[in-house]
């Protein structure tokens, strides 16, 4: 790696040269896995449900995207062999008689996804690759991309793959259907929910696909379409991206880690793609130095944690290989959608985004609380430890009714963060982390399923869900309100359940590769702490009389480390009817919040008295008062008060 530049980049030390070095390492590491004609990259790892043939194409297309940014960013210089390498792959992949030719673009097939990457790469490298291809290769490439014409496309971000591909075909005078391009762009309008947020298809499907697809592709489409693009629509896309980036900048922790929520998380630093897109499209509210700090911080975060691996490969996982963050469509080359993060290389080396003084990210300059009504989220971050926490009362990734509710740990949890991942145990039972559940007689917890948002405003977010016992059609309403302040979140639950039903709620799962986190319990409270001080605490503030406290230990169930632990409470018997539960959950690495576990504090010490460094002290310093009307008044340890009406 190049030497750090503390003058220009005082936060990360990283410059454009670091991005180029990582890009080159990623591209060089693929060469041993190339097919004889260079049209496929057959990487080691679990194949996707599309099969090895499609996976090989995926390796070519997604690495071609990175090669294109590298080639165009250096005007075809400083990239020895890349132009020839990918031109040869195009010639071989589109030749039906070649032993490593590509699978065709057909209805709802994975090659649709990869065709869009090929089209983007061809557009960005047009002077160096497309314009120099043999006429027969150009014709074959256009014919292969033309498989989109009249094809059935998944009704999601896939509609934009068709838009991109057919717009490229239009740009080179090849057959295309303007009606299909327009229809795809119109469908995007149907999914817009305001304030810069899209749902990825019908339903409440909010995640990073806003970042690396739904905002990114309209920008790339406009670059390909040029004067053919509707200027009004382009302006609208730019305005929405600007609004989205106002929120998106808050999703990166002080250590550069993105908030760990949603699917396809193995794309990792692909979350930075819209930061660069905003600069390319003149659609960003961020100063250049902050854009670079956020993007470089994310890339550096993973680079310092073994990504790419010792072979230079991006594996199916988060840091280490970890299949539970993948989906059935994930193959060995899928992680290379992370290459969208290198979009910034299209900006010239003397652009302010590369030369401006690096500025701290939002989480480094002060505590933040941000209400996001469109996705139903409430974000709160703390400067003392650089942790971003995302409270979820709106995203469940479920199609609209009557689709059967499902439950994914990457969508169904009450909260996510930049310092933790949800538990993803191999067993069918969900982990207790950031979840409230009724327990069946055999101990099986109910799932959250479909989330029904109620409100997101100020310091509060609320929703309800129906807790359904396995094998039963009967559901029981659980209404939850989250109130956040600094590192603290107080949850107010109104739980309907049959009398005698156990109720369980968990705090944050923390994980570590070096060893199991320490667990500690007391009456109505539990704590898990990692060796570096990251601490997860849960405290029953109201309604948890006689509750049991425990710390669930697990191995191999968390993307952040092999060993994980979740503090949780269990009410042994619901009284029946509607029961009010108020719970404090805290995730913090701030010693002022966590206390010192080496001190001999009393876990039952009242937070208003001396605590001798007790780790529960700041939790027990949070108080609630419940009025006869059912209104809950919360007093946080610093004296801040909030009210939750009945």
N, C-alpha and C positions, 0 to 999 in steps of 0.2 A: 504494500500500500504506500502511496505517497506520504510524505511527512505532513503532519497536521499544520494548519495555518491559524494560529491563535489570534492573529491580528484581524483578518477578514472574517473568520468564523470563531469568535470567542466562546461560543456555547458548545458546538460539536467538533470544531477543528477541521471539518470536512469541506472540500471544495469540489468543483467540477471534475478535477483530476481523480478524486476518489470515486466518483460515480462512473467515470470512464474505466477505471481499473476494475471495479466490480463487474461492470458490463463485459469487459474483455475476459475476465475469469469465467463468468457464466458461459460465454460463447465457446471459449476454448475447451472447457470441460466436457462439452457435448460431443466433440469430434470422435472419441472412441466408440460412440454409440450410433454413429451414422450408418445408414444402409449403403450398399455399394454405389448407388446412384445419387446419394446425398439427398434423397427426397423424404426420408423418414429418420426419426431419431427414436430408437427403441431402447428406452431407459429401463433400468431394473426397478422392480416394485410390483405391487398388486395391479393387475389390469383393471380397466374400467368396465362397466357393463356393456360398452360398445365394442369391446374386443381389441386385440393387439394391433390389428390393421389400422383402425381408427386412431388408436393411441400413438402410432408412429407418425401419422399425419399431424396430430396435435403437437408432437415434439418439433416438427418442422415449422408449423405455422406460428407457434408462440415464440420460438426462438428467432424466427424471421422478423417478428415485430421488434425485438430487441436489436437485431442486426440493422434493421432499417433506421431506427433512431440513431444508432452509432454511425452508420454510413452517412445519412443526411446531415447529422450534426457536425460532421467533419468535412462536408462537401465532397465526399467520396475519397478523402485522404485519410491517412493514419488508420486504415482498416485493412491491412494486407490480407488478401484472399477472401474476404467476406463477400464481396460482390460476385466473384466467380463461384464461390461455394453455393450461394443461394440461387444464382442463375442456373447452375447445373441441376440443383434440386428441382427447380420449376420445370426444366426440360424433361427430367426423368419422371417426376410425379404426375405430370399431365399426359404422359405417353402410355396409352392403354397396353402397349406391348412390353413395357418395362417391368421387370420383376418387382420393383418397389413403387409401382404407380399408386395413386391415391384412390381411396374409396369415393364413389360418386356422391354428389350433393343430392339427397333425396328427402322426401317428407320427414320432418321432425328428426333428422339424423344429426349426429354430432359433427359431421363435416360442415354443416351450416355454420356452426360456431367458428370453426377454423378458417372457413372461407373468408369471413369478415377480417380476420387478422391478416390473411394473405392479401386481401384487397387494400387494407390500410398500408401495409408494408410496401406494396407495389406503387401506391400513390406517392408515398413519402420518398421513395428511391427512384422515381420515374426517370430522371436523367441518366442514372447510372445502371439501372437494370432493365426496366420495361422498354425503354427506347432503344436498347441495344440487343434485345432478344431477337432471335430468328423469327421471321414472320410466322412460321409454322408453330413455334412455341407460343407466340402471342395468341394465335388462333385457338390452340388447344387450351390455353389457360382461360381465355374468355369462354370457351365452351364449357369447361369444368365449373367455373363460377356461375355460368348461366343455368346451372341446375336449379337455381333459386326461382327461375321464372315459372310461375304457376304452381309452385310447391306449397305444401301446407307447413306452416311455421308455428311452433309453440307460442301460445298467446302470453308472452312475458317479454323480458328484455331481448329475447330471440328475434322479435319483430325488427329490432334495430340492426341485427346482422344482415337481414334482407335489405334494409335501407342502405346500409354502407356498401354492400356488395354490388347491388344494382346501380347505385350512384357511380361507383367506379367504372362499371361497364359503360354507363352513359358517357363518362369522361373520356373513354378511349374509342367511342363510336361503335361499341358492340351492342347487340340486342339487349334490351331491358324493358321494363314496364313501369312507366311513370306512375300509373295508378297504384302499383304495389308499394312504391316508395312513399307516395302520399298517404296511403292507408296506414303504413307503419308509423309514420310521424303523427298521424291523427290519433292512432291508438295510444301513443304516449300521452297525449292530452287527456285522455280518459283517466289516466292513472295519477294525474297531478293532484296533490292534496293541499297545496299551499305552502308558503314560507320556504320554498326550495325543495320540498320533499315529494317523492313519488312512492307509490306502492308498486312492487314488481309483479304486475298482473292484478287481477281483481282480488279483493280481500284486504287484509292488513299485513302486508309483506314488506316490512321496513328493515333494511339492513345495509351492508356496504355495497350492494348492487346499485344504490344511488351513486356511490363514488366511482366504481370502476366500470359502470355500464350506462346507467340511465342519464347521467350528466355527461359522461365522457363521449359517448358515441354521437350525440348531436353536435358537439364541437368538431369531431373528426369528420362527420358528414358535411358540415359547412366548409371545411377545408377542401374536401374533394369536390363538392358541388360548385364552389366559387360563385360566379354570377347566375348560375341556374337556381340557386337557393332563394327561397322567399325571404326577403330582407326583414319583413315583419316577424316571421317565425324565428329567424336567427337572433333577432334582438330579444325576443321573448325567452329563448333558451339561455342567452347570456345573462339576462336579469335573474332567471331562476338559479343559475349556477352561482352568481354573486351572492344571492340569498343563502344558498346551501353552504357555501364556504364560510359564511359568517358563523354558522353552527359547527361545521365540520372541523374547523381549526381547534375546537375544544375537545375533540375526541382522541387527542394524543397526550399521553402522560409525560411527566418531566423527564423520564428516561427514554422517551421516544416511542414507547409501546402504544399501539392502537387499542382502543376498548375492544375486548374479546366478546363479540356478540354476532350471531347470525351464521349463515352457511358459507361454504367455500373459504373458510378462514385460512386455508393453506396457501391462499394468494398473498398473505402476509402484508408486505410493504406496498402491494398494489393499491392499498388505501390512500396512497399519496397521489395517485394519478390525477384527481380533480384539482389538486393544488397547482400542478403544472398546466392543466387545461385552462384554468382560470387566467393564467398569465398569457398563454397562447391566444386566447380569445378576447383579451382585454376585458375580463369579466371577473375580476377578483377584488374584494375589499381589503386584502391583506397587503402590507408593505412587502417589497421584494425580500428583505432580509428575514422576515418571519416565514415567508413561503419556503425559503431554502432551509431555515432552521427546522421546521416541522418535517419536511421531506427527508433531509439528511439525518435528522434524529431518528426517524423510523428505520431507514436503511441501516444506519449504524447500530441501532438496537439489536437487530437480528444478526448483523455481521459479528457482533461481539458475543453472540450466543450460539455460534456454530452454524449459521445460515449464510451462504451455502455450506454444505458439509465438507469434510476433508477431501472429497473427490471434486469439489466445486459444483455439486449438484443440489438442486432444490428438491427436497424430499416431501412425501405426503405427511405433513404434520405441521407443528407450530415452531418449536425449536428443534427438538429431536423428532424422528418419525413418530407419528401418533395418529392412527387411522380414525379414531372417533371424531376428529374435526373434518373428516371428508364425507363425501356422499357417494352414491352408487355410480354417478357419472365421473367421479374423480379417478384419473389414471395416472401413471407415473410422470407424465409430462404436464399434467394439469397445473401444478404449482407455478408453471412458467407464465401464467397470466399475470404474475407479479411483475413481469417485464413492462407492464403499462406504467410502472413507476418511473421508467427512464424516459418518459415523454419529454422531460425537461431538457434532454440533450438536443432537441430540435431548436431550442433557443440558442442564439449565438453566444460564444464565450464572453463577449463584452456586454451582454445584456445585464441590466441591474440585478436581475434575480440571481446572477452568478457573482456579481462584483460588489453588491451593496453589503454594508456591515450587517452581520447576522444579528437578528433581534430575538429575544426570548419568546417562547410560546406563551399563550394565555395562562396556562397552569403554573407558570414560573413567576408570574408577576402579582398574583393575588388569588384569594379564594373566589370561585365562580359558582353561581347558581343560575341555571338556564332552563327555562320551561320551553318544551318543544311540543306544542299541542297537536301538530299534524301526525307525527308517529305515536303520540301518547307517551312521550318520554320526559323525564326530569333529570337533568345532568347536574352533578355537584362535584367540584374538585377542590383540592387543598394544596396551597403552595408549599406548606411545610414538608410534605412528603411526596408531592408531585403526582398523586393518585387521582385519576378521573373515575367517577362512579356514575353509572347510568341506571336510573330507576325505570323499570319497564311496566307501563300500564296500557300498552297499545299494540305491540307487535307480536303476532303469534304465527305468522306465515301459514294461515289456514285459508283455503278457498271459502267463499261465502256459503252459508247454509243452502241446501241440506247436506253439504259435505260433512263427513264424520270428523269430529274433533280429534286431533292427534296431539302429541306432546313431544317437543324437541327441547333438550336442555339448553340449546343455543337460542331459543325464543321464549320458552315458557317460564323462565326464572323471573323473580321479582326485581333482580338487579344484576348488572354486569360491571366490569371495571377494566382498567388498564393494567392492574397488578394481579388479577386472578382469572381463572377459567372455571366454568361450571363443571361439576363432577359428571363424568360420562361413563358410568359403570357398565360392564358388559352384561350384567344381569338385567332382566326386564324392569326391575324396580328403580324408579328415579332416586337420585341422592337427595339428602335433606337440605342441601344448600339453597339459600334464598328462595325457599318454597314453604308454603303452609298447606297442610294436608290433613284430611281425616284418615284414620287408620282402620282398615278392615280387621276382623277378628284374627286373621293370620298375619297381621302386621303390614299388609300391602297398602301403600299410601295412594290416595286419590291423586289424579293429575290436574294440572291447571287447565289444560285444553284451550277452548276459545276464550279470549280475553274481550270483555265488554268495557271499553273506556267510558269513564264518567266525566272527568275533567282533568286538565293540567293548567295550573296557574300559580304564579308566585312560587311559594315554597312547597306546594302540594300537588300530588297527582293521585288519581283514584280510578278504580275499575272494579268489576266484579266478575266472578267466574262460577261455574257450576261444578262442584265436586261430586263425581260419580263413582260409586264403588264398582270394582271390576265385576262384570257379569250382571250388573243391575242397570236398568234404564232410569232409575230414580236419581235425581241430583239434589244437592243441597247448596244453597247460595252462600258464597263467601264474598263479602264486600270488603275491599282493602283500600286504605288511604295511606300514602307515604308522605311524611313531612320531613324535609331535609334542612340541615343547617350545619355548615362546616363539614366535618367528617361524619356527623351523626345522621342517622335515619330512624325516625320513629314510625312504626307501622300500627295503624289502628284497624283492627279486623272486627267485623260483625259476622259471626259464624253461626249458620244454621246447621243443626245436626241432631240426630236422635240422642236421647239421654244415654249416658254411659260410653259414648264414642270417644276414643282417644283422639287428641289433636296434637300435631307435631309442627314445629316451625324451626327452620334452620337459619343460621347466619351465613357468612361468606366461607367458602372453601379456600383454604390456602395450601400451597403445594411447594415441595422442595425436593431436589434430587439428592441432597446430601444426607437426609435422614428424616424420620417422621417429625412433624411439628409437635411442639409441646402442648399437651392438653391440660386444662385445669377447670374444675367446676366448684360451684358453691350453691347455696339455696337460690333457685330461680335464675341462675346465670351460668354461663360457660364461656370458655376462652380457648382459642388455639393460637399458638405463636410460633413463627418461623425463627430460625437461628439469627437472621439479620434484623429481627425486630418487627417484621410485618405481623400484625395482630388482628384477629377476627374475634369479636365479642358479641354475645347476645345476652340480653337481660330482660326478664319478664317484668314489666312495669305495672300491669293491671290485669286481673283475670286469670293469672297463672298460679293461683294458690295450689300448693301441693304438687306443683309440676316437677318432673324429673329433669335433671340437666345432664348432658353427656357430650362427649366429643367423639364423633364418628371418624375412625381412621380407615384409610383405604390405600391401596397400592395399584399403580397402573391405570388409574381412573381419571387423571387430570393432565391436561396439555402443558401445564406449567412446571410439573415435576412428578417424579415417580411416586413420592409419598405425599399424601394429602390428608387434611383434617378439617372437619366441619363441626363447630359447636352448635348444639341444638337443644330445644326444650320440648318436653312432651307433657301435655295435660292429660292425666290418666282417665278422666271421665267428664265429658261435656255434660252440663246440667240439663240440656234439652232446650228447645226453642232457639232464640237468638242470644248468643253469648258474646260479650265484648272482651276482646283481647288486645292489649297494647304492649308492643315489643320494641325494644331498642336494639338496633344492629349497628355495629361500628366496624369499619375496616380502616386501619391506619398504620402508618410506619413512623408516626410522630411520637417521640418519647414523652412529650408533654401530655399527650392523650393516653398513651398506653401505660405509662408508669414504668417501673423497673421491676421485672420479675425476680431480681436478686434480693430485693428488699423483703423484709418480713412483714408484709402488710396483711391485714385481716380481710378476707374476701367479703365479709359482711359489713365492713365499715361504711357508715353513712357518708355520702359525698360531701355533706356540709361540714364534716369534722376533719381533723387531720387524718391523712391516709397513709403516711409513711411510704409513699411511692407505690401504693397498691394499684395493680393494673385494672381493677374494676372501678377505681374511684371516679373517673370521669363518667363512666356509665351510670353508676349509682347516683351521680350528681344530677342526672336527668330525672325530672319529676313530672307526674301527671296528676290532674285532678278531674274527676268525672262528675259532672253535674247531674241532677235528677232528670233533666231533659235528655241526657245522653251525650251532651257536648263534652268534648275532651279538651282540656287545656294542658299544653305542654310547656314546661320550662326547661330549656337546655342549660348545660353547666355554666355557660357564660352569662346567664340571665335572660337570654332572648326567649320570648314567649310566642307561641302560636296556638290557634284554636282550630279544632275540627268539629264543625257542627254535626248534629245528629242527621 
